[in-house]
Amino acid sequence: MAFVRCSRDPCGVICLVLTYFSVLYADYVVVQYVLIPAYSDSVWCSLHGSVFNLILLLLLACHAKAVFSDPGLVPLPETAMDFSDLRSQSTRMNERGCEGWTVCSRCETYRPPRAHHCRVCQRCVRRMDHHCPWINNCVGELNQKYFIQFLFYTGVASLYSLVLVVSSWVWRIRNERGGDGARTQGEGEEEEESPGKHLIVAHYIILLVESVLFGVFVVVIFYDQLVSIVTDETPIEQMKNRLMKKDRGSSSPSSPQPPHQPPHTRKPKLALLREVFGRGSVFLWLLPLHASPPAAGGITYSALPDYDV
């Protein structure tokens, strides 16, 4: 099921390949052209190499969990449903406490509150945030934790590689300045070493650009994800609320107003974070471990609301 879902979008497959290639390339350049030449005679080579590869290992583990985990797909009914009397039941939905339940015309099923349809996955997802091509999956109720962890470790790896490349570059410049007198004795040797030097500089520049681009990119998304959690509003819900406010402001007083939907109860920020990252220790939030589903509005629910169909 996960493989079928992940191989459906060609753009997502390309982004997956690009992600793993970028990670492996960064590891290759850091080990081969940064750590070994600059710290080969020091314990710092093993230390930096172990820490950097541990970060990349956690990055790949979180990415794999985000890719292959169920984002919170709404189960499809085993038999087709008849929605012909849906309009006649609309007045009784609010009376019977079924606010928020909607009907997806594409999945042809009822979906619980805060669930939305993804056009790429072709399924409804609970508390859907967005469809991310970099994980080729939706970011929803059940895999948002792994997606945020992936962003976090990508940012840490980008910053770490940036610091290592700059420090190694400074080390090389100092060594070249200190060996200017020795180089003047043999210009032929310098000409032979110049292609290798240019290759190292090219790797440094590519890794610097990669680190800056990915670092800035994930920091912005990471901040947006945290804001979405603490405000208890997904980007889709934020957009809908803005459109509703705009429509109310532009409509005339005599025009009929759309029915007001009461907002869901806001919870403390720490409680909202624990619903996403788990109710254990804060240190466990950094590990791609399975967290218990949210207590309120979790994944255990009836496939049908209290409708007469």
N, C-alpha and C positions, 0 to 999 in steps of 0.2 A: 504493500500500500504506500509506504513512504517513498519507495523508488519510483513508482508510477507518478506520484504527486510531484516529485522533484525533477522528473525528466520531461514534464509537460511543456515547460516554457524554455525555448531555445536561448533567450536572453539570460535567464537564470542559470542555465548550464554554463554559458560563457563566463558569467560572473563567478561561478563556483571555481572554474578552472583558473581564472585570473587571480582569485583569492589565494588558492593553494600555491600557484606559481610565485606570487609576490612574497608569500611567507618563506618558501624554500629559497628564493633568490636572496632575501634579506639574511637568512641564516648562513648561506654560502658566503656572501660578501663579508659579513661580520667575522666569521671564523677564519676564512682564508686570507682576507686582505686587511683586516683590522686587528684582530687579536693576536694571531700568530706572528706577524711582523713586529708589532709594537710591544707585546707582552710575552714573547716566547720564553724568555729567561726569568719570568716572574710567576709567582703564584696567582697573580691577577688574571692571567690568561685562563687558567682552569676555573677560577671563581666567576669571572664575567661570562665565560662560555656556558657554565652550568646554569647560572641564573637566567641568561638570555634564552637558552633552550627550554628551560622550565616554563618561562613565560609563553614561549611559542607553543609548547605542548598544551598548556591550559587554554591558549587561544584556539587551537585546533579542536580540542575536546569540546569547548563551549560552542564552537561553530558547528561541529557535527551534531551536537544535541539540538541546536536550534534548527538545523536542516531537517533532521529525521524525526523530530518529536511532533506529536500531534498538537497543533496550535489551539485546539478547542473546537474541532469540527462538530457542527450540529448533526446528530444522526438522522439519516433519511428514513422515512417510513417504509415498512415492508410492503404495504399496499398503497395504491393511489388514493388520494383524498379528494372529496368533492367540496369545492369552495363556492358553489353556486349560491348558497344562502349566507355568504359572508357578510354582505351588506345588511341583511336583516338582523344579524347578530351583533352588529357594531354598537348598537345602543345598550346592549346587555353586557358588553365586555367590561366597561368601567364599573357597572353595578356589581359585577361578580368578582371584582378584584383581579382582573387579568390585564391591567395596564402594562404596556411595554411589549406584550406579545404581538408579533406581526406575522404576516404571511409572505413568504418568498415565492414569487411567481416563477422563478427559475428552478429552484429546488423543489417547488410544489410541496412545501411542508410549512408547518408552523416553526417559528424560531423564537427563542427566549429573549428577554430584554437585553439590550446592548449587543446583540448579534447582528452582523452585517454580511452581505454576500460579497465574495471575492470573485472577480471576473476571470482571474488567472487560474486559481485553484478550482473554480466552478463549484464552490461549496460555501455555505454560511459558516462563519467563524464567530465563536463567542468572544465578546469584548475585543473585536478586531481592531488593531492599531493601524497597520498598513501591510501591504505585500512588499517584501524586500527582495530584490533580485540577487543581493549578495548572499542570501541564505536560500534563495529559490523556494521560499515558503512564506506563509503569512506569519506575522507577529501577532499572537493572540494571547488568550488568557493562560494557556498552559506552557508556552515557550518564550514568553517575554523575558523571563529571568535569564535564560541562556543567551538570548539576543543581547541583553544589556551587558552580561559578562563578556561576551565576544567583543563588544565595543570597548569595554574597559581594558581588556588585555591587548587589544589592537592599539589603543592609545598609549599604554605603557610600553609596548614593544617599539612603537614609533619613536617615543621620547628616548628610550634606552639606546636604540640604534643611532639616533641623531647625536647623542652625547658621545658615544663610542667613536663614531666617524670623525667628529670634530676634534676630539682629543687625539686620535691617531694622526689626523692631518697636521695638527700642531706639532706632534712628536716628529713627524717626518720633516717638517720645515726646519725645526731646530737642528736635527741631524744633518740636513743638507747645508745649513749655514755653518755648522761646526766642521764639516768636512770639505769646505771650499778649497782649502790649501792642498788637500790630497787629490782633489779632482783635477786641478790644473796640471798635475804631472802626467795625466793620461787622458787626453780628450777622446781617444778612440774608444776606451772603455765606457765613457759617458754616452757616446753615440749608440753603443750596443745596448745599453741599459734603458735608453729613452723609450723604446716601444713598450717595454714592461711598465715603465713609470706612467706612461700615458694611459695604459689599460687600467692601472690602479686608480688613477684620477677619474677616469670615466666611470668606474664602478662606484667610487665615492659620490660623484655627482648624481648618478642615477638613484642610489640609495637615499641620498639627502632629499631629492625631489619626491621619491616615494614616501619617505617618512613624513615629510611636511604635508603632502596632499592627504594621505590617509589619516594622519594625526588630526589635522584640522577638521576633516570630514566626520570622523567618529566622535570628536569632542562635541560638535554641534548636535549630532543625532543623540548622543548620550545625554546631553542637557535637555533636549526635547523629550526624551523618554522619561527622565526623572520628573520634569514638570507635568507630564501627562499622568504620572502615577500619583503625585502628591495633590494634584488638583482633581483627581478621579474623573478625568475626561480624556477620552481618546481623541486623536486629531479629527476623526470623522464626526464625533459628537461636538467638538469645538466648532467645526465648520457649520454643522446644522444649527447650532445655537446662534452663531453670527448671522446666518441667513434668516432665521426666525426673527431676530431683533431688527434686522434691516427691513424685513417685510412689515413688521408692526409699525416701524417708524415711518415708512413710506405710504402705508395705507391710510385712507381717510377715516374719520371717526364714524361715518355712517355705513362704511363697508363692513361686511361680516368678518369677525375676527376668528382665526383658527382656534380650535379648542386648546386650552392650556394644559400642557402635560406637567404634572408635578415633578420636580427634579428628585433624583434619587438621594437618599440620605448621605450626607458627607461624613466621613469618618476621620479620626485623627491621622496625621501624616505617617506616624510610625506604624499604625495599624494597616494603612494602605501599602506601605513598603513591605510589611511582613506578609501580606496576602500575595505579593509577587515573589519575594525571595525566600519565604518560608518562615516558620515561627521558631526556629532554632537560634543558635548563637549568631551574632552579626558576622563573625569570622567565616561561618559556613556560607554566607552570602557570596563569597568569592569563589566557591567551588561549584562545578557543574553537577551538583547532586540533586536527586529528585526531591522536590518539596511537596508537602501536603497541599491538596487543592484548597482554594479559598473556602472559608466556612460559610460565608453568605453568598448565595447565588452560585454555588460551586457546580461541578460537572454532574452531580447526581440530581437529576430533575426528571420530571415526567416529560415524555416526548410530545405530549399533547396538553395544551392548556385546558381550562374548564369551559370548553365551547360545546355547543350542541351542533354536531355535524352528522 
